Amino acid sequence: MKMLSKFKELMWFFRDTYRSRVLIFKLAKNDFKTRYAGSYLGIIWAFLQPVATIAVYYIVFEVLKLRGDSPVAVPFILYLICGIIPWFFFSEAWNSATSCLYEYSYLVKKVKFRVSVLPIIKILSALFVHLVFIGIIFILFAAYGYWPHIVNIQIIYYLICMICLVFSLSLFTTAISAFFKDTSPILSIVLQFGFWLTPIIWDVNTIPVPEELKYLFKLNPMYYIVAGYRDTFIHHVWFWHRYVQTPYFWCFTLVVFVMGALLFRKLRPHFPDVL
């Protein structure tokens, strides 16, 4: 009976989300438009900081040569953007989704509003920028003479993977943030460590550690995403060839989602009282 009750709660969660699909898209568009409203550069700020970050890493690790040999036979800038661009989306979406209850507290306090859609709104808002950066990846690869390949189509698959992962994680952190206001700054620190623990600038096969320890880095679900983006654009390897990491990633994401959804639904009635 207890398992049946948990299953029903998850079904209610999916039902509420599906019924709010039109509202989600409208609020996501509005969130994207208003985020930079009032600033002189407007929406340009959504791209300026990521581009500046890429430029800094390119100068440090390619121009100044403060790194080892390139792990692949493509220009370093192409290797870099395939790792750092998905990380930009992941970190921005997770961070903004975590604090969404405070930003939309006036909606949370409405009795009939489905609070579960708020993390999705923030994720979709970040997705608009990420789609532009995916276009930039194609442009840069073409500029270096690497033309589109049939494997590039699986970018859709890895994009779905990343959305599912960040949504599952944000259910946890969003629910907790309502009761523990330090969640967002703690998450920012976690993301800083996560950036360097994910093979974005470095390659897991070149680090001087025993082979057994290298598998610990592959337990990071973002390793699967970053490696997938590079498989898509550089190595031209289909996702089903990662026959160990693919089922691991989806099992990890599913477990986190189930636990996060149940926690979110359990704490949701108390959100208006603590915000």
C-alpha positions as a printed Julia matrix, in Angstrom:
275×3 Matrix{Float64}:
  0.0    0.0     0.0
  2.84   2.38    0.81
  4.5    1.77   -2.56
  1.17   2.29   -4.31
  0.73   5.59   -2.51
  4.2    6.74   -3.59
  3.45   5.73   -7.18
  0.22   7.74   -7.13
  2.1   10.78   -5.86
  4.49  10.55   -8.8
  1.6   10.22  -11.23
  0.01  13.33   -9.72
  3.3   15.14  -10.19
  3.45  14.24  -13.9
 -0.24  15.1   -14.3
  0.19  18.56  -12.77
  3.22  19.26  -14.94
  1.53  18.18  -18.15
 -1.6   20.19  -17.45
  0.53  23.3   -16.93
  2.57  22.96  -20.15
  1.15  26.1   -21.78
  1.61  28.16  -18.62
  5.17  26.84  -18.24
  6.18  27.98  -21.71
  4.59  31.42  -21.29
  6.26  32.01  -17.91
  9.6   30.76  -19.25
  9.46  33.25  -22.13
  8.53  36.03  -19.74
 11.33  35.04  -17.35
 13.84  35.15  -20.19
 12.64  38.57  -21.39
 12.52  40.21  -17.97
 15.81  38.82  -16.62
 17.85  41.48  -18.39
 15.16  44.14  -18.73
 16.35  47.6   -17.8
 20.05  46.99  -18.47
 21.79  48.81  -21.32
 22.98  45.65  -23.08
 19.83  43.68  -22.35
 19.88  40.09  -23.57
 23.52  40.44  -24.64
 24.48  39.84  -21.0
 23.18  36.27  -21.33
 25.97  35.58  -23.82
 28.68  38.05  -22.78
 29.78  36.32  -19.58
 30.0   32.79  -21.07
 31.9   34.09  -24.09
 34.29  36.01  -21.83
 34.89  32.86  -19.75
 35.63  30.81  -22.86
 38.03  33.51  -24.07
 39.92  33.52  -20.75
 40.36  29.74  -20.73
 41.39  29.78  -24.38
 44.07  32.39  -23.73
 45.37  30.66  -20.61
 45.4   27.09  -21.89
 45.97  27.57  -25.63
 47.7   30.89  -26.25
 49.89  30.82  -23.13
 50.19  27.01  -23.33
 49.58  26.5   -19.59
 48.47  22.92  -20.15
 49.7   19.57  -21.41
 49.24  18.08  -24.85
 45.79  18.24  -26.38
 43.85  15.03  -25.67
 42.32  15.05  -29.17
 43.48  15.93  -32.67
 41.24  18.98  -33.01
 41.91  22.61  -32.08
 41.69  23.16  -28.34
 38.92  25.73  -28.68
 36.64  23.06  -30.19
 37.49  20.6   -27.42
 36.85  23.34  -24.85
 33.46  24.54  -26.07
 32.09  20.98  -26.26
 32.7   20.67  -22.53
 32.12  24.14  -21.15
 28.92  25.05  -23.04
 26.85  22.19  -21.55
 28.3   23.09  -18.16
 27.12  26.7   -18.56
 23.56  25.47  -19.08
 23.72  22.92  -16.28
 25.07  25.34  -13.67
 22.83  28.27  -14.69
 19.67  26.15  -14.82
 20.32  24.35  -11.53
 21.32  27.51   -9.68
 18.36  29.59  -10.88
 15.87  26.74  -10.36
 17.04  26.34   -6.76
 16.07  29.92   -5.85
 12.86  30.06   -7.89
 10.52  29.8    -4.87
 11.75  33.11   -3.48
 11.67  34.82   -6.86
  8.1   33.66   -7.48
  6.92  33.74   -3.88
  3.8   35.7    -4.91
  2.77  32.72   -7.05
  3.68  30.14   -4.41
  1.23  31.73   -1.99
 -1.63  31.33   -4.44
 -3.7   28.31   -3.48
 -4.4   27.05   -7.01
 -0.94  27.6    -8.52
  1.07  24.43   -9.32
  4.38  25.2    -7.63
  6.07  22.19   -9.25
  6.3   24.05  -12.57
  8.61  26.78  -11.22
 11.89  24.82  -11.56
 10.89  23.89  -15.12
 10.32  27.56  -15.96
 13.87  28.44  -14.91
 15.32  25.48  -16.8
 13.5   26.44  -20.0
 14.6   30.05  -19.59
 18.25  28.91  -19.47
 17.59  26.54  -22.38
 16.84  29.43  -24.75
 20.41  30.69  -24.34
 21.89  27.21  -24.55
 20.23  26.54  -27.91
 21.99  29.61  -29.32
 25.32  28.3   -28.01
 24.68  24.93  -29.67
 24.32  26.87  -32.92
 27.66  28.56  -32.15
 29.26  25.12  -31.74
 28.16  24.16  -35.26
 29.45  27.47  -36.62
 32.87  27.17  -34.98
 33.31  23.57  -36.12
 32.42  24.59  -39.67
 34.86  27.52  -39.46
 37.64  25.04  -38.68
 36.6   22.77  -41.54
 34.6   20.21  -39.55
 31.26  19.99  -41.32
 28.03  18.56  -39.83
 27.97  14.79  -39.42
 25.01  12.43  -39.02
 26.05  11.75  -35.42
 25.47  15.43  -34.61
 21.74  14.69  -34.44
 22.22  12.97  -31.1
 22.8   16.37  -29.53
 19.02  16.25  -29.02
 19.43  13.11  -26.91
 22.15  14.62  -24.69
 20.14  17.8   -24.34
 17.2   15.74  -23.05
 19.6   13.94  -20.69
 20.83  17.2   -19.24
 17.33  18.65  -18.82
 16.18  15.51  -16.99
 19.27  15.56  -14.77
 19.06  19.22  -13.79
 15.31  19.0   -13.2
 15.74  15.97  -10.94
 18.47  17.69   -8.92
 16.55  20.96   -8.72
 13.53  19.25   -7.15
 15.73  18.45   -4.18
 17.46  21.79   -3.84
 14.33  23.85   -4.55
 12.35  22.09   -1.83
 15.2   22.38    0.67
 15.91  26.06   -0.14
 12.48  27.08    1.17
 13.53  25.96    4.67
 17.29  26.44    4.45
 18.19  29.8     2.89
 21.87  28.93    2.64
 21.12  26.35   -0.05
 21.89  28.68   -2.99
 25.33  29.88   -1.78
 26.26  26.31   -0.85
 25.2   25.16   -4.29
 27.37  27.85   -5.89
 30.39  26.43   -4.06
 29.43  22.89   -5.07
 29.24  23.98   -8.7
 32.68  25.57   -8.5
 34.16  22.28   -7.3
 32.04  20.41   -9.82
 33.5   22.42  -12.68
 37.03  21.3   -11.91
 36.01  17.73  -11.06
 34.33  17.38  -14.46
 36.66  16.8   -17.45
 35.89  20.09  -19.16
 39.42  21.48  -19.53
 41.32  18.29  -18.7
 40.93  14.72  -19.94
 40.25  11.84  -17.56
 42.58   9.52  -19.5
 45.61  11.79  -19.05
 45.49  12.49  -15.29
 48.27  10.77  -13.28
 46.11   8.52  -11.09
 45.59   4.73  -11.08
 43.01   3.38  -13.52
 40.78   2.3   -10.63
 40.47   5.88   -9.39
 39.6    7.23  -12.84
 36.26   5.46  -12.61
 35.36   7.7    -9.66
 35.36  10.71  -11.97
 33.03   8.85  -14.34
 30.45   8.5   -11.56
 29.82  12.22  -11.97
 26.68  12.36  -14.17
 27.99  15.46  -15.93
 30.93  13.37  -17.15
 28.42  11.49  -19.29
 27.0   14.73  -20.71
 30.37  16.36  -21.45
 31.72  13.15  -22.98
 28.49  12.88  -24.96
 28.85  16.36  -26.44
 32.39  15.46  -27.51
 31.23  12.13  -28.89
 28.64  14.05  -30.89
 30.9   16.69  -32.39
 34.45  15.31  -32.2
 34.6   11.51  -31.93
 31.33  10.74  -33.77
 30.34   7.96  -31.37
 26.67   7.07  -30.78
 25.39   7.1   -27.2
 24.47   3.4   -27.18
 28.14   2.53  -27.53
 28.57   3.79  -23.98
 26.86   0.61  -22.84
 27.89   1.01  -19.18
 27.63   4.77  -18.66
 24.27   5.19  -20.44
 22.26   2.85  -18.15
 24.18   4.2   -15.12
 23.27   7.79  -16.01
 19.58   7.02  -16.42
 19.42   4.92  -13.25
 21.08   7.74  -11.31
 18.75  10.37  -12.79
 15.64   8.25  -12.18
 16.52   7.6    -8.54
 17.24  11.29   -7.92
 14.01  12.29   -9.67
 11.82   9.9    -7.67
 13.35  10.98   -4.38
 13.24  14.67   -5.32
  9.63  14.53   -6.56
  8.43  12.81   -3.41
 10.29  15.28   -1.2
  8.96  18.24   -3.18
  5.36  17.02   -2.98
  5.69  16.33    0.74
  7.05  19.79    1.55
  4.95  21.75   -0.94
  2.03  22.47    1.45
  4.47  24.23    3.82
  6.08  26.53    1.21
  3.66  29.49    1.71
  4.28  29.42    5.46
  8.07  29.7     5.28
  8.51  32.1     2.35
